[in-house]
Amino acid sequence: MPQVADRKSASKGFIIFLFLAAGAFAAYYFRSVPEPVPSEAVHRPLMAVLIFDNLNGQPELDFLANSFTRETIAAIGQICSNNLDVIGHGSTVTYRNSRKTLHQIGRELGIDYVLEGGIEKRGDKVGVTAQLTRSSDQTRLWAQTYEEPFADALKIQNQIVLKIASTLGSAVQPTALTELNRGSTNNPAAREAYLAGEDKCDSETHGTPKECLALLQKALRLDPNYPRAHAALAAALLRTKGEAPLAEQHARQALSVADAIPLAHVALGNVMHKFHNDDKAADSEFRKAIALNRSDTNAHREYSLFLLETSRLEEAQEQIRMALVLDPFDVDTIVTAGRIFIAQKSYERAQQQLEKAVTMDRGDPEIRFYLGKVYLGRSMYDDAIREFRRAVSVSPNVPEYAAALAEATAAAGKK
């Protein structure tokens, strides 16, 4: 397997303290977070896992690199949760094929360590290269090449996670990996379908995630007791109208086999809140997800939405602030921050977030809708009408968009 290419060396003159101070300032600037970052987030080491290179060079295998990266992020976050935070996939994916040095990436994300590597599928085997670098001085802490049968790919991930934990002094509970691995499968075909489905779920952001659903259902046909596939399917079904009962069934099935799956707890939390009106149970599920992996951006973001919808605005702001620390360039997280600021009538802060989101996904009608609400709140009626019209043009059958356009048009006529 080819070794990961060396990056350009950073200047040796920076001492670590000054670099961290500069990194924190840059991180705040690039994230545009208007409130102070929680102190516990600043003082804990922060790592980024860059998207693993697809060493096959075949676009149809990009999903393997994407999903291996995503799963590695989740595994590190969960196993090293006691003393390490991990940047989310939504932000690290922005550096795919980037020419930026690790020093530049470290400065922009405010991170202390970077894991990078490559993955290659060769017949029934998979090979992975990985290296861990300290971003302040570009010191390579370790580099390793792994190869296993594809059916045993999880062994590679386990070895990487344990090596990181050992290098950074994270205490690993004896049962932690066992609990984490209980969510996986020994069926290589089911695992490949799940990984492809997870990648599609991430890319099918608008409307019903049809390909995502089909691939996850395929994974479960191949292994009906695959907990992570059940959890992912539950989350995907919640994006499909009328599928809440089936989503609940899959979330509970996942947790009955493997309780240490944050995504399943988040899905069940959303079901309990939105469809059973049991907010006490919902709150408990969201908290379980974060307790399992405090670096899980999705858990923080979904919990913040629950808190927003139950009028616990200060708590919602705290959760979304943490999510922005962990995933500063993730568009869903940025939009959620905008929604919370709207609820607080902090329209300038909301505008800052949502205008940033528009540059990342210009075609999303939801972003246009919330940006329109910001302009309406600031009595910028022409701008509000423009954004609501854009939302309606993309999704003409969404009543909220049409009602907002009517409201803005009426308000403009009265000024």
C-alpha positions as CSV (number, residue, x, y, z in Angstrom):
1,M,0.0,0.0,0.0
2,P,1.4,3.5,-0.8
3,Q,2.2,5.6,2.3
4,V,0.3,8.9,2.8
5,A,2.1,11.8,1.2
6,D,4.0,14.2,3.6
7,R,2.5,17.6,3.9
8,K,4.5,20.8,3.9
9,S,6.2,21.5,7.3
10,A,5.0,24.4,9.4
11,S,7.3,27.0,10.9
12,K,9.2,25.7,13.9
13,G,9.2,29.0,15.6
14,F,5.6,28.9,16.9
15,I,5.3,27.6,20.5
16,I,2.3,25.5,21.2
17,F,0.6,28.0,23.5
18,L,0.7,30.8,21.0
19,F,-0.5,28.5,18.2
20,L,-3.5,27.4,20.3
21,A,-4.4,30.9,21.1
22,A,-4.2,31.9,17.4
23,G,-6.0,28.7,16.4
24,A,-8.9,29.5,18.8
25,F,-9.2,33.0,17.4
26,A,-9.2,31.8,13.8
27,A,-11.7,29.1,14.7
28,Y,-14.1,31.6,16.1
29,Y,-13.7,33.9,13.1
30,F,-14.3,31.2,10.4
31,R,-17.2,29.7,12.3
32,S,-18.9,33.1,12.8
33,V,-20.1,31.9,16.2
34,P,-21.4,35.1,17.9
35,E,-21.3,33.6,21.4
36,P,-18.3,32.4,23.5
37,V,-17.5,28.7,23.0
38,P,-18.1,26.6,26.1
39,S,-15.0,26.5,28.2
40,E,-14.9,22.6,28.3
41,A,-14.8,22.6,24.5
42,V,-11.8,24.9,24.4
43,H,-9.7,23.0,26.9
44,R,-10.2,19.5,25.5
45,P,-7.9,18.4,22.7
46,L,-9.6,18.6,19.3
47,M,-9.0,16.2,16.4
48,A,-10.0,16.2,12.7
49,V,-10.2,13.1,10.6
50,L,-9.7,14.1,7.0
51,I,-11.6,12.2,4.3
52,F,-9.6,9.1,3.5
53,D,-8.3,9.0,0.0
54,N,-9.9,6.5,-2.4
55,L,-6.7,4.8,-3.5
56,N,-8.6,2.7,-6.1
57,G,-9.2,5.9,-8.0
58,Q,-12.6,4.6,-9.1
59,P,-15.5,7.1,-8.4
60,E,-17.9,4.3,-7.7
61,L,-15.8,3.4,-4.6
62,D,-15.8,6.9,-3.2
63,F,-18.6,5.8,-0.8
64,L,-16.1,3.4,0.8
65,A,-13.7,6.2,1.6
66,N,-16.5,8.5,2.8
67,S,-18.1,5.9,5.0
68,F,-14.9,4.6,6.5
69,T,-14.0,8.2,7.4
70,R,-17.5,8.8,8.9
71,E,-17.4,5.6,10.9
72,T,-13.8,6.3,12.1
73,I,-14.9,9.8,13.3
74,A,-17.8,8.2,15.3
75,A,-15.6,5.4,16.7
76,I,-12.9,7.8,17.9
77,G,-15.5,10.2,19.4
78,Q,-17.2,7.4,21.3
79,I,-14.1,5.5,22.5
80,C,-12.1,8.6,23.4
81,S,-15.1,10.6,24.7
82,N,-13.6,11.1,28.1
83,N,-10.8,13.5,26.9
84,L,-11.0,14.2,23.2
85,D,-13.4,15.9,20.8
86,V,-13.6,15.1,17.1
87,I,-14.6,17.5,14.2
88,G,-17.6,16.3,12.3
89,H,-17.7,14.8,8.8
90,G,-19.7,17.8,7.5
91,S,-16.7,20.0,8.0
92,T,-13.8,17.7,7.2
93,V,-15.4,16.8,3.8
94,T,-14.8,20.5,2.7
95,Y,-11.1,19.7,2.7
96,R,-11.4,16.8,0.2
97,N,-8.7,17.3,-2.5
98,S,-7.6,20.5,-0.8
99,R,-4.2,21.9,-1.4
100,K,-4.1,23.4,2.1
101,T,-1.4,22.3,4.4
102,L,-2.1,20.6,7.7
103,H,-1.0,23.9,9.4
104,Q,-3.6,25.8,7.5
105,I,-6.4,23.3,8.2
106,G,-5.4,23.2,11.8
107,R,-5.6,27.0,12.1
108,E,-9.0,27.1,10.4
109,L,-10.5,24.4,12.5
110,G,-8.7,25.2,15.7
111,I,-7.6,21.5,16.0
112,D,-4.7,19.9,17.8
113,Y,-4.4,16.6,15.9
114,V,-5.1,15.4,12.3
115,L,-5.7,11.9,11.2
116,E,-5.4,11.3,7.5
117,G,-5.0,8.3,5.2
118,G,-6.2,6.2,2.3
119,I,-8.3,3.1,1.7
120,E,-8.2,0.6,-1.1
121,K,-10.4,-2.4,-1.9
122,R,-8.6,-5.3,-3.6
123,G,-10.8,-8.3,-4.3
124,D,-12.0,-9.6,-1.0
125,K,-9.4,-7.6,1.0
126,V,-9.2,-4.0,2.1
127,G,-6.0,-2.0,2.8
128,V,-5.8,1.2,4.8
129,T,-2.9,3.6,5.5
130,A,-3.2,6.1,8.4
131,Q,-1.1,8.6,10.1
132,L,-1.6,10.9,13.1
133,T,0.0,14.4,13.1
134,R,0.2,17.1,15.7
135,S,-0.9,20.2,13.9
136,S,1.0,22.7,15.9
137,D,4.4,21.6,14.7
138,Q,3.6,19.0,12.0
139,T,5.1,16.2,14.1
140,R,4.1,12.8,12.8
141,L,3.1,10.8,15.9
142,W,2.6,7.5,14.1
143,A,1.9,6.0,10.7
144,Q,0.7,2.5,9.9
145,T,-0.5,0.3,7.0
146,Y,-3.2,-2.2,7.6
147,E,-4.7,-5.0,5.5
148,E,-7.6,-7.4,6.4
149,P,-10.3,-9.3,4.5
150,F,-13.2,-7.0,3.8
151,A,-15.4,-9.0,6.1
152,D,-12.9,-8.0,8.9
153,A,-12.5,-4.4,8.0
154,L,-13.8,-3.4,11.5
155,K,-10.5,-4.8,12.9
156,I,-8.6,-2.0,11.1
157,Q,-10.9,0.6,12.5
158,N,-10.4,-0.8,16.0
159,Q,-6.7,-0.8,15.7
160,I,-6.6,2.8,14.6
161,V,-8.9,3.9,17.4
162,L,-6.9,2.0,20.0
163,K,-3.6,3.5,18.7
164,I,-5.0,7.0,18.9
165,A,-6.3,6.4,22.4
166,S,-2.9,5.0,23.4
167,T,-1.0,7.9,21.8
168,L,-3.1,10.6,23.3
169,G,-3.5,9.0,26.7
170,S,-7.3,8.2,26.5
171,A,-8.4,5.6,29.0
172,V,-10.4,3.0,27.2
173,Q,-13.0,1.0,29.1
174,P,-12.4,-2.8,28.7
175,T,-16.0,-3.3,27.3
176,A,-16.0,-0.1,25.1
177,L,-14.9,-1.7,21.9
178,T,-17.2,-4.7,22.4
179,E,-20.2,-2.4,22.9
180,L,-19.2,-0.4,19.8
181,N,-18.7,-3.4,17.6
182,R,-22.0,-5.0,18.6
183,G,-23.6,-2.6,16.2
184,S,-21.8,-4.1,13.2
185,T,-22.2,-7.2,11.1
186,N,-20.1,-10.2,10.0
187,N,-21.8,-10.2,6.5
188,P,-19.5,-8.3,4.1
189,A,-22.2,-7.8,1.5
190,A,-24.6,-6.3,4.1
191,R,-21.8,-4.1,5.4
192,E,-21.0,-2.8,1.8
193,A,-24.7,-2.1,1.2
194,Y,-25.0,-0.3,4.5
195,L,-21.9,1.9,3.8
196,A,-23.2,2.8,0.4
197,G,-26.6,3.6,1.9
198,E,-25.1,5.7,4.6
199,D,-23.2,7.7,2.0
200,K,-26.4,8.2,-0.1
201,C,-28.3,9.3,3.1
202,D,-25.6,12.0,3.5
203,S,-25.9,13.2,-0.1
204,E,-29.7,13.0,-0.6
205,T,-30.4,16.0,1.5
206,H,-33.7,17.2,-0.1
207,G,-36.9,15.2,-0.2
208,T,-37.3,11.5,0.3
209,P,-33.9,9.7,0.4
210,K,-34.9,7.0,-2.1
211,E,-31.5,5.5,-2.9
212,C,-30.5,5.6,0.8
213,L,-33.6,3.8,1.8
214,A,-33.2,1.1,-0.9
215,L,-29.6,0.4,0.1
216,L,-30.3,0.2,3.8
217,Q,-33.2,-2.1,3.2
218,K,-30.9,-4.3,1.1
219,A,-28.4,-4.4,4.0
220,L,-31.2,-5.6,6.3
221,R,-32.3,-8.2,3.8
222,L,-28.8,-9.6,3.9
223,D,-28.5,-9.3,7.7
224,P,-31.9,-8.7,9.4
225,N,-30.1,-8.2,12.8
226,Y,-27.7,-5.5,11.7
227,P,-28.1,-2.8,14.4
228,R,-26.4,0.1,12.6
229,A,-28.4,-0.5,9.5
230,H,-31.6,-0.4,11.6
231,A,-30.5,2.8,13.2
232,A,-29.6,4.5,9.9
233,L,-32.9,3.3,8.4
234,A,-34.9,4.7,11.3
235,A,-33.2,8.1,10.8
236,A,-33.9,8.0,7.1
237,L,-37.5,7.1,7.5
238,L,-38.1,10.1,9.8
239,R,-37.4,12.2,6.7
240,T,-40.3,10.4,4.9
241,K,-43.8,11.5,5.6
242,G,-46.0,8.9,7.5
243,E,-43.2,6.5,8.3
244,A,-42.8,7.3,12.0
245,P,-44.2,4.0,13.3
246,L,-41.7,2.1,11.1
247,A,-38.9,4.4,12.1
248,E,-39.7,3.7,15.8
249,Q,-39.7,-0.1,15.1
250,H,-36.2,0.1,13.5
251,A,-34.8,2.3,16.2
252,R,-36.0,-0.1,18.9
253,Q,-34.7,-3.1,17.0
254,A,-31.2,-1.5,16.8
255,L,-31.2,-0.7,20.5
256,S,-32.4,-4.2,21.5
257,V,-29.2,-5.6,20.1
258,A,-26.7,-2.8,20.6
259,D,-27.6,0.0,23.0
260,A,-24.5,2.0,22.3
261,I,-25.7,3.6,19.0
262,P,-26.2,7.3,19.3
263,L,-28.1,7.6,16.0
264,A,-30.7,5.1,17.2
265,H,-31.2,7.1,20.5
266,V,-31.6,10.3,18.5
267,A,-34.1,8.7,16.1
268,L,-36.1,7.3,19.0
269,G,-36.0,10.7,20.8
270,N,-37.5,12.4,17.7
271,V,-40.2,9.8,17.5
272,M,-41.1,10.2,21.2
273,H,-41.2,14.0,20.8
274,K,-43.0,14.5,17.5
275,F,-45.3,11.5,17.4
276,H,-45.9,10.4,21.0
277,N,-45.7,13.8,22.7
278,D,-43.6,12.3,25.4
279,D,-41.0,14.9,25.9
280,K,-39.6,13.4,29.1
281,A,-38.7,10.2,27.2
282,A,-37.4,12.2,24.2
283,D,-35.1,14.3,26.4
284,S,-33.7,11.1,28.0
285,E,-32.9,9.6,24.6
286,F,-31.1,12.7,23.3
287,R,-29.1,12.8,26.5
288,K,-28.2,9.1,26.2
289,A,-26.9,9.8,22.7
290,I,-24.6,12.7,23.8
291,A,-23.4,10.7,26.8
292,L,-22.3,7.9,24.4
293,N,-20.4,10.3,22.2
294,R,-20.2,14.0,23.1
295,S,-18.6,14.6,19.7
296,D,-21.7,13.5,17.9
297,T,-22.8,16.7,16.0
298,N,-26.0,15.1,14.9
299,A,-27.0,14.4,18.5
300,H,-26.2,18.0,19.6
301,R,-28.0,19.5,16.6
302,E,-31.2,17.3,17.0
303,Y,-31.3,17.9,20.7
304,S,-31.0,21.7,20.1
305,L,-34.0,21.4,17.8
306,F,-36.0,19.5,20.4
307,L,-35.1,22.2,23.0
308,L,-36.1,24.9,20.5
309,E,-39.5,23.3,19.9
310,T,-40.1,22.9,23.7
311,S,-39.1,26.6,24.3
312,R,-35.9,25.9,26.2
313,L,-34.0,28.4,24.2
314,E,-30.9,28.9,26.5
315,E,-30.3,25.2,26.5
316,A,-30.9,25.0,22.7
317,Q,-28.3,27.7,22.2
318,E,-25.8,25.8,24.4
319,Q,-26.3,22.6,22.4
320,I,-26.0,24.3,19.0
321,R,-22.9,26.2,20.1
322,M,-21.3,22.9,20.9
323,A,-22.4,21.5,17.5
324,L,-20.8,24.5,15.8
325,V,-17.5,23.9,17.6
326,L,-17.6,20.3,16.4
327,D,-18.8,20.9,12.9
328,P,-18.3,24.5,12.0
329,F,-18.9,24.1,8.2
330,D,-21.8,21.7,8.3
331,V,-24.8,23.4,6.6
332,D,-27.5,21.7,8.7
333,T,-25.8,22.8,11.9
334,I,-25.4,26.4,10.6
335,V,-29.1,26.5,9.6
336,T,-30.2,25.2,13.0
337,A,-28.1,28.0,14.7
338,G,-30.0,30.5,12.5
339,R,-33.3,29.1,13.5
340,I,-32.5,29.4,17.2
341,F,-31.3,33.0,16.8
342,I,-34.6,33.7,15.0
343,A,-36.6,32.4,18.0
344,Q,-34.5,34.6,20.2
345,K,-35.2,37.5,17.8
346,S,-31.4,37.9,17.4
347,Y,-32.0,38.7,13.7
348,E,-28.5,40.0,12.9
349,R,-26.9,36.8,14.3
350,A,-29.4,34.7,12.4
351,Q,-28.7,36.5,9.2
352,Q,-25.0,36.0,9.6
353,Q,-25.5,32.2,9.9
354,L,-28.1,31.8,7.2
355,E,-26.3,33.9,4.6
356,K,-23.3,31.7,5.2
357,A,-25.5,28.7,4.7
358,V,-26.9,30.0,1.4
359,T,-23.3,30.2,0.0
360,M,-23.0,26.5,0.8
361,D,-26.3,25.3,-0.6
362,R,-28.1,27.8,-2.8
363,G,-30.8,25.4,-3.9
364,D,-32.2,24.5,-0.4
365,P,-35.7,26.1,0.0
366,E,-35.6,25.7,3.8
367,I,-32.5,28.0,4.0
368,R,-34.3,30.6,1.8
369,F,-37.4,30.3,4.0
370,Y,-35.5,31.0,7.2
371,L,-33.5,33.8,5.7
372,G,-36.8,35.3,4.5
373,K,-38.0,35.1,8.1
374,V,-34.9,37.0,9.2
375,Y,-35.5,39.8,6.7
376,L,-39.2,39.9,7.7
377,G,-38.2,40.3,11.3
378,R,-35.9,43.1,10.4
379,S,-38.7,44.8,8.3
380,M,-36.6,44.2,5.1
381,Y,-39.8,43.3,3.1
382,D,-38.4,43.3,-0.4
383,D,-35.6,40.9,0.6
384,A,-38.1,38.8,2.5
385,I,-40.4,38.5,-0.5
386,R,-37.5,37.6,-2.7
387,E,-36.4,34.7,-0.4
388,F,-39.9,33.4,0.2
389,R,-40.5,33.4,-3.6
390,R,-37.4,31.4,-4.1
391,A,-38.5,28.9,-1.5
392,V,-42.0,28.6,-3.1
393,S,-40.5,28.2,-6.5
394,V,-38.6,25.1,-5.4
395,S,-41.3,23.7,-3.1
396,P,-44.7,25.1,-4.2
397,N,-46.6,22.5,-2.1
398,V,-45.2,23.5,1.3
399,P,-47.9,25.6,3.0
400,E,-45.5,27.4,5.4
401,Y,-43.6,28.9,2.4
402,A,-46.7,30.2,0.7
403,A,-48.1,31.6,4.0
404,A,-44.8,33.4,4.7
405,L,-44.8,34.9,1.2
406,A,-48.4,36.2,1.7
407,E,-47.4,37.6,5.1
408,A,-44.4,39.4,3.7
409,T,-46.4,40.8,0.8
410,A,-49.1,42.1,3.1
411,A,-46.5,43.7,5.4
412,A,-44.8,45.4,2.5
413,G,-48.1,46.9,1.4
414,K,-48.7,48.4,4.8
415,K,-45.3,50.1,5.2
